[in-house]
């Protein structure tokens, strides 16, 4: 089975993402996803980028093929 993750923000910065840095050897697929919007989220005094359903919006990112082991590390 092929597993892909939709990556945006810090996940696509391969220079700093040690868990997925092997993806540079793989094909990265740029995509737009309909009906999703990025939002800043504050949780437990931490700010991060989240994504929510939002009609009429598009969000860009990349698809990265990952192994089950890599998914567990994330």
Beta strands, then each sheet from edge to edge (+ up, - down):
strand 1: 3-7
strand 2: 28-43
strand 3: 46-66
sheet 1: 1+ 3- 2+
end
